[in-house]
Amino acid sequence: MATAKIQTGIRFEEEMLSKIAYIAKKNRRSLNAQLEFLAQKCIEEYELENGKIEIADSL
């Protein structure tokens, strides 16, 4: 199954990762889904305060 998602490597302190994994389990999400949820929430909050982020076609 193809996906348009880009795979990344993120480094976390062990305690922080454990806490995020705990929250993910409580929310019945995978760790990856929880991280995506948190990132989306951060983007939405930023854009509410600062306006829409315009992204060029290529990164």
C-alpha contacts under 8 A as a table, 3 or more apart, distances in Angstrom:
res1	aa1	res2	aa2	distance
12	F	16	M	6.39
12	F	17	L	5.85
13	E	16	M	5.37
13	E	17	L	6.30
14	E	17	L	5.23
14	E	18	S	6.14
15	E	18	S	5.09
15	E	19	K	6.22
16	M	19	K	5.13
16	M	20	I	6.23
17	L	20	I	5.13
17	L	21	A	6.07
18	S	21	A	5.07
18	S	22	Y	6.14
19	K	22	Y	4.96
19	K	23	I	6.29
20	I	23	I	5.08
20	I	24	A	6.10
20	I	31	L	7.23
20	I	34	Q	7.57
20	I	35	L	7.93
21	A	24	A	4.97
21	A	25	K	6.21
21	A	30	S	7.87
21	A	31	L	5.51
22	Y	25	K	5.21
22	Y	26	K	6.35
23	I	26	K	5.06
23	I	27	N	6.15
23	I	34	Q	7.89
24	A	27	N	5.02
24	A	28	R	6.01
24	A	29	R	4.92
24	A	30	S	5.97
24	A	31	L	5.64
24	A	33	A	7.81
24	A	34	Q	5.40
25	K	28	R	4.89
25	K	29	R	5.86
25	K	30	S	6.97
25	K	31	L	7.79
26	K	29	R	7.69
29	R	32	N	7.88
29	R	33	A	5.73
29	R	34	Q	5.90
30	S	33	A	5.08
30	S	34	Q	6.17
31	L	34	Q	5.11
31	L	35	L	6.25
32	N	35	L	5.13
32	N	36	E	6.21
33	A	36	E	5.06
33	A	37	F	6.09
34	Q	37	F	4.97
34	Q	38	L	6.18
35	L	38	L	5.11
35	L	39	A	6.12
36	E	39	A	5.10
36	E	40	Q	6.12
37	F	40	Q	5.20
37	F	41	K	6.16
38	L	41	K	5.07
38	L	42	C	6.16
39	A	42	C	5.07
39	A	43	I	6.26
40	Q	43	I	5.10
40	Q	44	E	6.16
41	K	44	E	5.14
41	K	45	E	6.19
42	C	45	E	5.22
42	C	46	Y	6.13
43	I	46	Y	5.10
43	I	47	E	6.09
44	E	47	E	5.19
44	E	48	L	6.17
45	E	48	L	5.17
45	E	49	E	6.51
46	Y	49	E	5.34
46	Y	50	N	5.90
46	Y	51	G	7.53
47	E	50	N	4.97
47	E	51	G	4.51
47	E	52	K	4.98
47	E	53	I	6.62
48	L	51	G	5.85
48	L	52	K	7.63
56	A	59	L	6.99
